[in-house]
Amino acid sequence: MPIYKLNINNTTHEVSADEDMPLLWVLRDMLSMVGTKYGCGIAQCGACTVHLNGGAVRACSIPVSAIGDKRITTIEGLDKNHKHPLQDAWREFDVPQCGYCQAGQIMSAAALLNKTVSPSDTEIDNAMAGNLCRCGTYTRIKSAIKSVAK
């Protein structure tokens, strides 16, 4: 098996994995970074969202061989003390219910705010459209994002 050097949360990790192994399984099973969740396995729910060079991507659909020297950020690397402004806003607006989708939601929102400091409602809706929440906290999610964008 090939060996890959991955820059994850500003730390280099070496892993030996099949070239078609999804990044999600490298993170969860090989590196014990379980904040990134498995939801659907077909990039439709957003639970596995991470950042690749700052952009939101679905870790379940990207093979480890496609990463190269790109920077990966997981929910664990967003803020080492779990005090990223979005994480604080999530708590303030009581966003989490079951919590399963929240890491992916936060990672998508962070990628949006990294790119657009003060997004419109439409930009928020478009950026978050691929993240599903079975508990239906979409209104709270939008409020939390808007509070950080101010």
C-alpha positions, 0 to 999 in steps of 0.5 A, spaced: 500 500 500 502 506 498 504 511 504 501 518 504 503 524 508 497 528 509 497 535 512 491 535 517 490 540 522 497 543 521 500 536 523 503 532 518 500 524 518 503 518 514 498 513 513 499 507 509 492 506 505 489 503 499 489 509 494 481 509 493 480 509 501 476 515 502 479 521 506 473 519 511 475 513 513 483 515 513 481 520 518 476 516 523 479 509 522 486 510 521 487 517 525 482 516 530 479 523 528 472 521 529 469 528 529 468 528 522 461 523 521 459 518 516 452 519 514 450 517 507 457 515 504 455 518 497 456 526 499 449 528 499 448 529 507 454 533 509 456 530 515 463 528 513 464 535 511 472 538 512 476 543 509 481 542 503 485 548 502 479 552 506 474 549 501 468 545 504 468 538 501 465 531 503 470 527 506 466 520 504 467 521 496 474 524 496 480 518 495 486 519 499 490 519 493 487 525 491 489 529 497 496 530 495 499 536 499 493 540 500 491 542 507 485 538 511 482 541 516 477 537 520 472 540 526 478 538 531 482 543 528 477 548 527 479 551 534 483 547 539 479 549 545 472 548 541 471 556 542 471 558 534 466 563 533 461 558 530 462 553 535 460 559 540 454 561 536 452 554 535 451 553 543 448 560 544 443 559 539 441 552 541 443 549 534 445 542 536 439 537 538 441 530 536 448 533 534 450 528 529 450 533 523 453 539 527 460 538 525 459 538 518 454 544 518 459 548 522 465 546 517 460 548 511 459 555 515 466 556 516 468 555 509 463 560 507 465 565 512 472 564 510 470 566 503 464 571 504 465 575 511 458 578 511 454 573 506 447 574 504 441 570 506 441 567 499 449 565 500 448 562 506 442 558 503 446 556 498 453 554 502 449 550 507 444 547 502 448 540 502 448 539 509 442 535 512 439 536 519 434 531 521 432 535 527 430 541 523 434 546 526 435 550 519 433 556 522 437 556 528 443 554 524 442 560 519 441 565 525 448 562 528 451 564 522 448 571 521 451 572 528 458 570 527 458 574 520 456 581 524 
